Amino acid sequence: MKSVLLYIADDTGLEARLQAALDLTRSLGGHLHCLRANPYNPQMAFDGVTGMSVMYDISKLSRELDEKLRADIEKRLAGEDVSWDYREENADPSRGISKNSALVDIIVLSSASGDKDNALPLGILGDVLFNATAPVVVQPDGVKKFDACGPALVAWNGSLESGNALRAAVPLLKMSSDVHILTVEEDKDHDLPQLAASEYLAYHGIKSVIHSPPAGKAPVDAVLEAEAKNVKAEYIVMGAYGHSRAREFLFGGVTRNLFKGCHIPLVVSH
């Protein structure tokens, strides 16, 4: 794991995810790719006759804002001790991030917990997780660090998604001081038990502690965050969208709730 992709946008989560990406890149001894994906490009000014002037104004303003944002980020990164580059993509964010994920090892995005008028839309997270080829760090706006060497909590339910997340996170978990595997009891059988996850990590030289709290009335996402705080976890590894994405968005779900409300960084794969 050496290549880190950071989504650049002037929103409330930028500072937190920039700091997290820098911490992660340093820990990995890797390279930071900054990506600004913006669909408002100059070609759009000629999409139709009646809207030409309006679209030109939007494109011009967007270009000016992009140039300022790039200058600010490049000035900031010039003083950091990491290798980096800055890319621009004429595409909507989810498509641009997914497209550029083919040759990166991990992506840093923000959670959807910030100011509702200036936060990363929940839909971008869902689209990237379904289409990208790398795991995603979902960074809360209020957490301006990512400690890859601290304790980690693995949320395990025996599903394909949780298995994918565990495998993808192995390079991070190798650096972790303590690894905890948590299963919150639910009314269903698990395809793979916690012991299988612990044994898999052992094959990679990673020791882990298993936790199985009794079933209670608290929601699964609340239990996960409470247990993470209890073991002082710096991040949570989890699989996303165990049910269909449409069902998650319509009826809530663990994934959606954590993306909107968790105060601990998540490392997520689908």
Secondary structure, DSSP 8 states (H G I E B T S, - for coil): --EEEEE--SSTTHHHHHHHHHHHHHHHT-EEEEEEE-S--GGGGGS-STTHHHHHHHHHHHHHHHHHHHHHHHHHHHTSSSEEEEEEESS-HHHHHHHTTTT-SEEEEE-S-S-TTSS--HHHHHHHHHH-SS-EEEE-TT-----TTS-EEEE--SSHHHHHHHHHTHHHHTT-S-EEEE----SS--SS-HHHHHHHHHHTT---EEE-----SS-HHHHHHHHHHHTT-SEEEEE--SS-HHHHHHH--HHHHHHHH-SS-EEEE-
